[in-house]
């Protein structure tokens, strides 16, 4: 493998890594928001039952 080819491969790997990280962060954020929304809903439900 030539050095340039290796560098290109390395950059591709790095880009994929970044993409995966961003995806993870986005998913984590969605989960947190879902959790918050569910908590709010259950709290409202509990209040309306009282």
C-alpha positions as CSV (number, residue, x, y, z in Angstrom):
1,X,0.0,0.0,0.0
2,X,1.3,3.4,-0.8
3,X,1.5,6.0,1.9
4,X,-1.1,8.2,0.2
5,X,-3.5,5.3,0.0
6,X,-3.0,4.6,3.7
7,X,-3.7,8.2,4.6
8,X,-6.9,8.1,2.6
9,X,-8.0,4.9,4.3
10,X,-7.2,6.5,7.7
11,X,-9.3,9.6,6.9
12,X,-12.2,7.4,5.7
13,X,-12.1,5.5,9.0
14,X,-12.0,8.7,11.0
15,X,-15.0,10.1,9.1
16,X,-17.0,7.0,9.7
17,X,-16.0,7.2,13.4
18,X,-17.2,10.8,13.6
19,X,-20.4,9.8,11.9
20,X,-21.0,7.0,14.3
21,X,-20.3,9.3,17.3
22,X,-22.7,11.9,16.0
23,X,-25.4,9.2,15.5
24,X,-24.8,7.9,19.0
25,X,-25.2,11.4,20.5
26,X,-28.3,12.1,18.5
27,X,-29.9,8.8,19.7
28,X,-28.9,9.6,23.3
29,X,-30.5,13.0,23.0
30,X,-33.7,11.4,21.6
31,X,-33.8,8.9,24.5
32,X,-33.4,11.7,27.0
33,X,-36.2,13.7,25.4
34,X,-38.5,10.7,25.3
35,X,-37.8,9.9,28.9
36,X,-38.6,13.5,29.9
37,X,-41.8,13.5,27.9
38,X,-42.9,10.3,29.5
39,X,-42.2,11.6,32.9
40,X,-44.2,14.7,32.2
41,X,-47.1,12.6,30.9
42,X,-47.2,10.3,33.8
43,X,-47.0,13.2,36.2
44,X,-50.0,14.9,34.5
45,X,-51.9,11.6,34.6
46,X,-51.2,11.2,38.3
47,X,-52.3,14.7,39.0
48,X,-55.5,14.3,37.0
49,X,-56.3,11.1,39.0
50,X,-56.1,12.9,42.3
